[in-house]
Amino acid sequence: MENYKKIQTTEKPCPMPFQELPSDTPEMKVKDGSKIRNLVGFAIRHMEKEEARCIVFTGSGNAVCKAISCVEILKQHIKGLHQVTKLLYKLTEELWEPLEPTAGLDSLTVKRNVPAIYVLLSKDPLDVSESGYQAPGCFSAFWAQTLKDEESQQGQRRKRQAGVWQGKGGKGKYTPQNPGNRGEPVKKTQGRGRPKQ
């Protein structure tokens, strides 16, 4: 593709995977260059209104991670939101033109399937049996348990290592008689790691 330049990228429209949403539901279309603070600021102001019941975040390609970040930040600010996540592919077409029209090269149209995410957040309960449903607080409970498990494992490691890493500043001290605090003598070397005769 070194002889071509990209002229245009078009995204084919994709139907909203959530049916029966109120007509006033905002769709936050997250792009690769979108500022998270702007998106989340608008979403928080909207969801703090009493009459606002739900909001949808969408992102495709490189913006999927950013859309997920926006959703998680909003869930931290507005507690008790029900979530349904849908993953799908969007069709995009790229038009490529040759750098030198006189070279006899034709224009190219490249079709790609780009991953996309749609996340519905609602104050009202949603269908629990729907795939991609996440109840309020279940994510936090999962991570709280995971962190608790990790902390207990780290505590056990510290107990096993107690006494090994003692010395100045609590970092241990390397000595030739005790390298790495393992009690092994060190063989003196003479250049390039060869033992001294």
VMD Tcl script that draws the C-alpha trace (Angstrom):
set ca {
  {0.00 0.00 0.00}
  {3.06 2.27 -0.19}
  {1.88 3.48 -3.59}
  {-1.57 4.49 -2.26}
  {-3.02 7.07 0.09}
  {-6.27 6.76 2.02}
  {-8.86 9.23 0.72}
  {-11.97 8.38 2.68}
  {-13.30 6.06 5.38}
  {-17.04 5.46 5.68}
  {-18.82 3.52 8.39}
  {-21.91 1.64 7.33}
  {-24.87 2.33 9.63}
  {-25.51 -0.36 12.20}
  {-28.92 -0.86 13.86}
  {-29.11 -0.17 17.60}
  {-29.02 -3.57 19.38}
  {-31.31 -2.29 22.17}
  {-35.01 -2.30 21.35}
  {-37.78 -0.24 22.94}
  {-35.59 2.58 24.29}
  {-37.25 5.92 25.03}
  {-36.89 8.38 22.17}
  {-35.01 10.89 24.34}
  {-32.22 8.39 25.24}
  {-28.87 9.98 24.35}
  {-26.33 7.92 22.43}
  {-22.79 8.85 23.41}
  {-20.76 8.08 20.28}
  {-17.23 7.69 21.56}
  {-14.54 8.34 18.94}
  {-10.81 7.71 19.09}
  {-10.10 11.43 19.63}
  {-12.95 12.08 22.10}
  {-12.09 13.59 25.47}
  {-13.27 11.36 28.31}
  {-13.94 14.30 30.64}
  {-16.29 15.89 28.11}
  {-18.22 12.66 27.50}
  {-18.48 11.72 31.16}
  {-19.32 15.28 32.21}
  {-22.30 15.37 29.86}
  {-23.39 11.85 30.87}
  {-23.25 12.67 34.60}
  {-25.26 15.88 34.13}
  {-27.84 13.96 32.09}
  {-28.16 11.00 34.49}
  {-28.43 13.25 37.57}
  {-31.71 14.59 36.21}
  {-34.72 12.87 37.78}
  {-36.48 12.31 34.44}
  {-33.40 10.73 32.79}
  {-33.68 6.95 32.97}
  {-30.98 5.57 30.64}
  {-28.02 6.35 28.39}
  {-26.15 4.41 25.68}
  {-22.39 4.48 25.03}
  {-21.07 3.26 21.69}
  {-17.55 2.91 20.35}
  {-15.85 1.04 17.54}
  {-12.27 0.18 16.64}
  {-9.75 1.98 18.83}
  {-12.56 3.76 20.71}
  {-13.87 0.57 22.36}
  {-11.49 0.91 25.35}
  {-12.38 4.57 25.74}
  {-16.11 3.77 25.71}
  {-15.60 1.16 28.45}
  {-13.63 3.69 30.52}
  {-16.45 6.22 30.20}
  {-18.99 3.62 31.34}
  {-16.95 2.61 34.37}
  {-16.35 6.23 35.43}
  {-20.07 6.99 35.10}
  {-20.93 3.92 37.20}
  {-18.62 5.20 39.94}
  {-20.41 8.57 40.00}
  {-23.99 7.32 39.61}
  {-24.56 4.27 41.81}
  {-27.14 1.58 41.14}
  {-27.03 1.52 37.33}
  {-28.05 -1.65 35.52}
  {-25.90 -2.47 32.50}
  {-26.31 -4.46 29.28}
  {-23.30 -4.81 26.97}
  {-23.48 -5.89 23.33}
  {-20.45 -6.65 21.14}
  {-20.74 -6.70 17.37}
  {-18.92 -5.79 14.17}
  {-19.39 -2.69 12.03}
  {-18.58 -2.67 8.34}
  {-16.24 0.12 7.22}
  {-15.12 0.94 3.70}
  {-11.85 2.69 2.92}
  {-11.17 4.33 -0.42}
  {-7.50 4.32 -1.50}
  {-6.17 6.31 -4.47}
  {-2.77 5.81 -6.14}
  {-0.10 8.40 -5.30}
  {0.77 8.74 -8.98}
  {-2.26 8.52 -11.30}
  {0.02 8.00 -14.31}
  {1.43 4.75 -12.87}
  {-1.58 2.82 -14.17}
  {-2.83 1.75 -10.73}
  {-6.55 1.49 -10.00}
  {-8.41 2.91 -7.01}
  {-9.00 0.40 -4.22}
  {-11.96 -0.08 -1.92}
  {-11.08 -2.00 1.25}
  {-13.89 -3.43 3.40}
  {-13.20 -4.16 7.04}
  {-15.18 -5.59 9.92}
  {-14.35 -3.42 12.93}
  {-15.29 -4.51 16.48}
  {-17.84 -2.30 18.20}
  {-19.41 -2.10 21.65}
  {-22.82 -0.84 22.75}
  {-23.41 -0.34 26.48}
  {-26.83 0.53 27.90}
  {-26.89 1.98 31.41}
  {-30.28 2.30 33.11}
  {-31.64 3.40 36.47}
  {-34.55 1.01 35.96}
  {-34.12 -2.77 36.26}
  {-33.42 -4.53 32.96}
  {-34.05 -8.08 31.78}
  {-31.75 -10.28 33.87}
  {-31.88 -13.12 31.33}
  {-30.52 -10.93 28.51}
  {-26.95 -11.78 27.51}
  {-24.48 -9.15 28.61}
  {-26.53 -8.08 31.66}
  {-24.64 -6.82 34.70}
  {-26.45 -6.00 37.93}
  {-25.52 -2.92 39.96}
  {-22.58 -3.54 42.27}
  {-21.74 -7.05 41.04}
  {-18.60 -5.81 39.30}
  {-17.41 -4.05 42.45}
  {-18.09 -7.15 44.55}
  {-16.09 -9.30 42.14}
  {-13.08 -6.98 42.24}
  {-13.33 -6.54 46.01}
  {-13.05 -10.32 46.41}
  {-10.18 -10.48 43.91}
  {-8.25 -7.74 45.73}
  {-8.89 -9.44 49.06}
  {-7.48 -12.71 47.67}
  {-4.41 -10.93 46.27}
  {-3.72 -9.16 49.57}
  {-3.90 -12.44 51.50}
  {-1.47 -14.04 49.02}
  {0.93 -11.11 49.37}
  {0.71 -11.38 53.15}
  {1.66 -15.06 52.96}
  {4.61 -14.24 50.69}
  {5.84 -11.59 53.14}
  {5.69 -14.08 56.01}
  {7.72 -16.62 54.01}
  {10.31 -13.99 53.17}
  {10.54 -12.63 56.71}
  {14.13 -12.69 57.87}
  {15.52 -13.09 54.36}
  {15.39 -9.41 53.48}
  {16.87 -7.93 56.60}
  {19.62 -5.42 56.65}
  {20.21 -1.74 56.18}
  {16.98 -0.03 55.17}
  {15.15 -3.37 55.14}
  {16.41 -4.16 51.63}
  {18.99 -6.80 52.39}
  {22.69 -6.64 51.76}
  {24.77 -8.43 49.15}
  {27.98 -9.95 50.42}
  {30.35 -12.38 48.64}
  {29.73 -14.97 51.36}
  {25.96 -14.49 51.11}
  {24.87 -13.46 47.56}
  {21.20 -12.79 47.35}
  {20.97 -13.70 51.05}
  {21.03 -17.40 50.17}
  {24.19 -18.38 52.02}
  {26.08 -19.52 48.92}
  {29.76 -18.67 48.50}
  {30.75 -16.74 45.39}
  {33.41 -17.99 42.98}
  {35.77 -15.19 42.11}
  {36.05 -14.65 38.38}
  {38.80 -13.37 36.13}
  {37.23 -11.50 33.17}
  {34.41 -12.86 31.02}
  {33.02 -14.93 33.87}
  {35.87 -17.52 33.93}
  {36.79 -18.85 37.39}
  {40.10 -17.66 38.80}
  {42.85 -20.33 38.82}
}
mol new
graphics top color blue
foreach p $ca { graphics top sphere $p radius 0.5 }
foreach p [lrange $ca 0 end-1] q [lrange $ca 1 end] { graphics top cylinder $p $q radius 0.2 }
display resetview
